Amino acid sequence: MTHAGFIGLGSQGAPMARRILDAGLPLTLWARRAASLEPFAGTKADVAATPAELAAACDVVGVCVVGDTDVEEVVLGEAGVLAGLRPGAVLAVHSTVHPDTCRRLGALAAERGAHVVDAPVSGGGPAAGEGKLLVMAGGESEAVERCRPVFETYGDPVVHLGPLGAGQVTKILNNTLFTANFGLAASALALGRRLGVEPERFAEVAGHGSAASFALGRLAASGCDPTRMGAVAGGLLGKDVSLMASLAEGPPPSEVVLDQARVALDNMGAPLSSTDGK
């Protein structure tokens, strides 16, 4: 059986780890905060003293922390994952980070005969708990298939998108498109208000018509106030749009989806963040 390791037991990572346990796979955990391990007390999960110790015991190591700096800390830091990653093992980066971060880690892992798969996820904690996360994987086919028994405990579908970095590009573009759609929906609601139609009523009608979208649904659920989305997810969306802007540097000088995403972030009160993966 594939022995899985998992680091990053937050609101999304914890239910992912729980799904691995519930599937009966051997699991080893490590956390920067001892409190994150408390929900797993009394389970069959082992706890490692360091990320390196965890990696030495595992076939597939999942990392689900916030950003590039966090990933590099747990992978490349003193007694990090890379120090213990054994030949043939796979590091799966579930965090949404710059593709170049994953490529750098992949080159370092290859020196040890190991592999890296970038596998950002979408759906949040509820989807993780139901085993319905969307897993967007990039990397060598053999490495992705080696991870699939773990990924399929919490992911459905699990989509292999291409070489290392392809999963991150897809996730970042997906979130940029969502942000742009959210901005267009907010603009339409504002225009309707100016023309005498209350935003809630317009959202109700549009949600049942050809203008329906996931973004419009999220805006309607937030009381048609875009700043509420900004308070909940603005920071992460700003990070991802910033990453897409850095990836899209060069001609053409302007991308409509990026322009609209920037406007949407302004409306949310969530400005672009600096990228730390380059």
Number of C-alpha atoms within 10 A of each C-alpha: 8 15 17 26 30 27 25 26 24 15 13 21 23 21 21 30 27 20 22 24 19 12 13 11 18 16 24 24 26 24 19 13 10 8 10 16 16 9 11 17 10 8 11 14 20 15 19 17 11 18 30 23 20 27 31 19 19 23 22 29 29 28 25 25 23 15 17 20 15 17 26 18 14 23 23 17 15 13 18 20 27 23 18 20 28 20 15 15 25 26 30 27 28 26 22 26 31 24 22 16 20 28 18 11 20 21 14 16 23 13 10 16 14 20 27 28 31 33 35 26 25 20 15 16 18 13 19 26 21 15 21 20 26 23 24 25 32 29 25 16 16 10 20 25 13 17 24 18 19 23 26 19 24 26 26 16 14 19 16 21 18 15 15 24 24 22 29 31 23 17 23 26 20 16 20 27 18 20 27 24 20 28 25 18 27 24 16 16 25 16 14 16 15 11 9 9 14 15 21 16 14 15 26 14 13 17 16 10 10 8 11 15 17 13 19 25 17 15 23 22 14 13 13 21 16 24 19 16 23 21 12 11 13 24 17 18 24 27 24 28 29 24 27 23 21 15 16 14 11 9 7 7 7 12 13 9 16 20 13 19 27 23 19 28 25 18 19 24 17 22 20 21 16 13 20 14 16 12
